[in-house]
């Protein structure tokens, strides 16, 4: 049996273990007219991706329990369900990243400037109010 992913949606997937950051981003994106979903780690992100249309953008924290950002990137590369899919992933981290993963479309440093983040989102996603 071959599994196929649903088509791409206009949803932003937030992957961050900090509940406050998740809630603030969800609220900010909703106020700007974007659809967003938030999960607490890479494993939850993979579980969500398996049952949902692909998001227009994944905002990925680096340091998280259960499955961190690097482990998430490695896992989707090895998973036949995702390995050939074009996922737009921007890593958000307070740490210096010494090795760039080929799956990443970009990096943002914490604390994130909301205007900068909204500019990146506008590049990859459409507002639900448009």
C-alpha distance (Angstrom), angle and dihedral (degrees) to the residues before:
residue distance angle dihedral
X1 . . .
X2 3.80 . .
X3 3.78 117.7 .
X4 3.77 119.2 -149.5
X5 3.75 128.9 -167.7
X6 3.78 121.5 -122.2
X7 3.78 117.1 -109.6
X8 3.78 121.8 -82.3
X9 3.80 119.0 -75.8
X10 3.79 130.5 -159.2
X11 3.80 92.0 -112.8
X12 3.81 123.3 122.8
X13 3.81 114.4 -139.9
X14 3.82 113.1 -148.2
X15 3.82 113.8 -160.8
X16 3.82 110.8 -172.5
X17 3.80 133.5 129.0
X18 3.82 93.2 -144.2
X19 3.81 107.1 94.2
X20 3.81 92.4 -161.1
X21 3.82 91.9 54.7
X22 3.81 91.4 46.9
X23 3.81 92.4 50.8
X24 3.81 94.2 45.1
X25 3.82 92.6 49.1
X26 3.81 92.0 46.6
X27 3.79 90.3 51.4
X28 3.82 94.3 44.9
X29 3.81 93.2 47.7
X30 3.80 92.3 47.5
X31 3.82 90.4 50.9
X32 3.82 88.5 52.5
X33 3.82 91.4 50.5
X34 3.81 99.5 -103.6
X35 3.80 127.9 132.1
X36 3.80 113.3 -129.0
X37 3.79 140.6 173.6
X38 3.80 124.9 -164.5
X39 3.80 131.3 -153.1
X40 3.81 131.3 178.5
X41 3.82 103.2 -127.8
X42 3.79 146.6 1.6
X43 3.80 94.7 -87.5
X44 3.80 91.7 55.0
X45 3.81 88.0 48.0
X46 3.80 92.2 54.2
X47 3.80 90.7 46.4
X48 3.83 89.5 51.5
X49 3.82 92.5 46.3
X50 3.81 91.0 53.5
X51 3.81 92.9 61.3
X52 3.81 103.1 29.9
X53 3.78 137.5 64.8
X54 3.79 111.4 -92.6
X55 3.82 111.5 -87.2
X56 3.79 121.8 -120.0
X57 3.82 88.0 -125.8
X58 3.80 138.8 10.1
X59 3.81 116.6 -152.3
X60 3.80 103.0 -158.6
X61 3.79 127.2 -166.6
X62 3.81 115.2 -148.0
X63 3.80 102.8 -145.6
X64 3.83 114.2 52.0
X65 3.80 135.8 135.1
X66 3.83 122.1 -110.6
X67 3.84 94.3 22.3
X68 3.80 121.0 6.6
X69 3.79 127.1 -153.5
X70 3.82 96.1 -91.1
X71 3.80 91.5 47.9
X72 3.82 89.7 49.8
X73 3.81 91.3 52.4
X74 3.81 91.7 48.0
X75 3.82 91.4 46.8
X76 3.80 95.2 53.0
X77 3.82 90.2 46.8
X78 3.82 90.2 55.9
X79 3.80 96.7 41.2
X80 3.83 112.3 91.2
X81 3.81 89.2 -148.8
X82 3.83 90.8 64.6
X83 3.81 107.6 16.0
X84 3.80 94.8 94.4
X85 3.81 97.0 35.5
X86 3.79 121.9 105.3
X87 3.79 104.7 -126.5
X88 3.79 119.1 177.9
X89 3.80 106.1 -138.1
X90 3.80 127.5 177.7
X91 3.78 116.2 -173.2
X92 3.79 117.5 -141.4
X93 3.79 114.6 -163.7
X94 3.77 144.1 152.5
X95 3.80 89.1 -146.9
X96 3.78 131.0 83.0
X97 3.78 110.3 -105.2
X98 3.79 112.3 -142.9
X99 3.80 98.6 -179.1
X100 3.78 123.7 45.0
X101 3.79 116.0 -144.3
X102 3.82 114.8 -138.1
X103 3.83 90.8 -129.4
X104 3.80 92.8 63.3
X105 3.78 120.4 100.3
X106 3.81 91.8 -170.0
X107 3.79 151.4 -35.6
X108 3.78 134.8 -112.0
X109 3.79 124.7 -168.2
X110 3.79 122.0 -132.6
X111 2.92 127.3 -88.9
X112 3.79 86.6 53.9
X113 3.78 121.5 -149.5
X114 3.82 105.0 -128.4
X115 3.82 93.3 -143.3
X116 3.80 90.6 53.5
X117 3.81 91.2 48.0
X118 3.82 92.4 48.0
X119 3.80 89.0 51.0
X120 3.79 90.5 55.9
X121 3.79 91.7 46.3
X122 3.82 91.6 50.4
X123 3.81 88.4 55.2
X124 3.82 93.0 58.4
X125 3.83 107.8 22.6
X126 3.78 138.9 47.8
X127 3.79 122.5 -132.8
X128 3.79 113.4 -108.8
X129 3.82 87.7 -133.4
X130 3.84 93.4 57.0
